[in-house]
Each structure stands twice: as structure tokens, then as C-alpha cells.
Amino acid sequence: MTSNLIKNMLADWEQKSTNAKEQVSTSIVLNKADLIKVDALAESYQLPAADLLANLINTALREVEVQIPYVAGTRVIRTEEGDPIYEDIGRTPGYLAAKARLEGGS
């Protein structure tokens, strides 16, 4: 019988190893009040401020991606269950194209 503790530990190590390979260093300028909040959270949760800040940025960016508004154009690009789906003429297509370009996808 395989121990779930060992499986979970190995999965955690694998995730941390993968994340470490994807990390890059950058510098940002923060408002002093925001830096105090980051440092206070880091102290409260006993985490490195850099890790906490990276997690906050990651979470905020995922939420921003979800919240970019869809703006329906006039061109129908497909139909779903008989309903027309219109081309998005908002910011999403430009964002996705820039993201793909910066990732080296096209």
C-alpha cells in the first residue's frame, strides 16, 4: 500500500520545482502604504514578502483576465445551440495576441 503522505510530498516537490523554473526576477515600485501592507501580511503569515507579493500579483492577474469585458461586434464567428456568437471587439483579442507573442507562441 502506497503512502499518500509520500505521494503528496513528491507532488509538492514537483510543483515547487516546476514553479522555480518559471520564476523570473523583476523590480517594481510600490506606494509606501502598500509596502507596509505587504510586509505586515508577510509577518503575519510568516512568509517571505517576495513570495507573498508574487502570489498576490498572480492571483490578481488571473482575476483580471476573467474580468476583461467581452464587447460584441457585428460579425458572427460561430453559433452555439442555435444562438449567434459575435466577434469580441473589446480588449480581450489584443490581450490574448500580445500574451501569445510574448510567450513565443506566434
Secondary structure, DSSP 8 states (H G I E B T S, - for coil): ---HHHHHHHHHHHHHHHHHHH---------HHHHHHHHHHHHHHT--HHHHHHHHHHHHHHHHHHHS---EEEEEEEEETTEEEEEE-SSHHHHHHHHHHHHT--
